[in-house]
Amino acid sequence: MRPADHGAPYSEYFAKLNRELKARGPMRPVLLIDLDRLDHNIDVVMQSVRRAGKHLRLVEKSLPSPQLLDYIARRAGTRRLMSFHQPFLSHDAERFPDADLLLGKPLPVRSAQLFYENHRGTFNPTTQLQWLLDTPERLQQYLQLAQGLNTRLRINIELDVGLHRGGVQDQATLGRMLTLIGANPRHLEFAGFMGYDPFVGMGVPGILGSPEELFAKVMTRYNGFVDYARRQHATLWRPGLTLNTAGSPSYRMHENEQLSSEVSVGTAMLKPTHYDLPSLSEHQPAAYIASPVLKSTGAVKIPALDGKSALLSWWDVNQRETFFIYGGNWMAEFESPKGLQSNGLYGRSSNQEMVNGSSTAGLKVDDQVFLRPTQTESVLLQFGDLLAVRDGRIVENWSVYS
Ligand SMILES: Cc1ncc(COP(=O)(O)O)c(C=O)c1O
């Protein structure tokens, strides 16, 4: 096999980060956020959101660090967050007292009760929070909670616009929910709809329809629900309702419609590998894992094979060098130096992972191996503080949600 690496071990971009981390980093696995690239991604999103005449809602679970969210929210000029987890929600209400919070999934009513029990501070749930609900049965449970707390809950209804991950599928069910809300104005308030459509931009086999065809179907469904609510429950309909849609893969498509009032975007701000999608071609990768090389041990040696291991490095030049890095086994792909790979035969390790490369990889002990996360929401939580870098220098330490 040919070496997968060509020439210098790092591009100038990673050479600079390697120097910085060796001089000033903690020399353990870290998660880097590149602020120059993040700025670019925020601006790309905001240009689209402005063209569309909508608002931006940041998906908190995909950017799970309060300072990271705050940084993006300030540059984008938005107070809107989408939360998916009661402990994070409680934290948001305290950390961002003027936020506008919408749940991104229906939580068990007990979670909502815990939110109210824990809630402190000036954030006002009756005007700043929308619970996302999916069935008349759950709405009934939330009504009882509101009655018990003697408060009013704002209700956003989850629509199934084609994802088939639950949510309201037909007008009869929607009608039952809106009727219940309308009958209990002291305890329930209709706040809007949420219709999530990532499949529009994720790429499905062509036979199932082009992105444009899928998008048209999504909007036909969304429009049908809006039309029904406006006509059949006119007293609940008012300007300023939250008509939420999209996610990172599909937000650009929504420049083509005027029904929704806001798009949700999270992961596209950092662009991990699973978001290398045509719809996000203007976005740049802005999150990397960096981990130091602890050991460099030469040609690959597999315990059970002993002497026969030499065959592996003879056959595959990308197994001529062996490194053990600090940690490993992350949901991530090797990025730099080029041509590195983990070794399935030796086994993966979260403690000291074997990494193989060709002799041109040029890596030495204490050099950094850079990886790109495949997704952000769980990977960002695995390294302690995020390290924000600008122009190759570490400029901030940002804590993550716990
Ligand atoms: C309801 C909802 N909206 C939007 C998103 C988009 O998040 P992201 O932009 O991070 O893909 C998600 C992701 O799971 C979601 O569940």
The ligand as a MOL file (V3000), in Angstrom:
LIG
                    3D

  0  0  0     0  0            999 V3000
M  V30 BEGIN CTAB
M  V30 COUNTS 16 16 0 0 0
M  V30 BEGIN ATOM
M  V30 1 C -36.0200 19.9340 17.2530 0
M  V30 2 C -34.6700 20.1590 16.7040 0
M  V30 3 N -34.4260 21.2970 16.0500 0
M  V30 4 C -33.2060 21.5460 15.5590 0
M  V30 5 C -32.1700 20.6580 15.7170 0
M  V30 6 C -30.8970 20.9840 15.0320 0
M  V30 7 O -29.7290 20.8810 15.7260 0
M  V30 8 P -28.3750 21.0490 14.9430 0
M  V30 9 O -28.3990 22.3350 14.2270 0
M  V30 10 O -27.3560 20.9810 16.0120 0
M  V30 11 O -28.2770 19.8930 13.9870 0
M  V30 12 C -32.3930 19.4480 16.3890 0
M  V30 13 C -31.3220 18.4690 16.5600 0
M  V30 14 O -31.4540 17.4150 17.1010 0
M  V30 15 C -33.6830 19.1840 16.8930 0
M  V30 16 O -33.9780 18.0370 17.5160 0
M  V30 END ATOM
M  V30 BEGIN BOND
M  V30 1 1 1 2
M  V30 2 1 2 3
M  V30 3 2 2 15
M  V30 4 2 3 4
M  V30 5 1 4 5
M  V30 6 1 5 6
M  V30 7 2 5 12
M  V30 8 1 6 7
M  V30 9 1 7 8
M  V30 10 2 8 9
M  V30 11 1 8 10
M  V30 12 1 8 11
M  V30 13 1 12 13
M  V30 14 1 12 15
M  V30 15 2 13 14
M  V30 16 1 15 16
M  V30 END BOND
M  V30 END CTAB
M  END
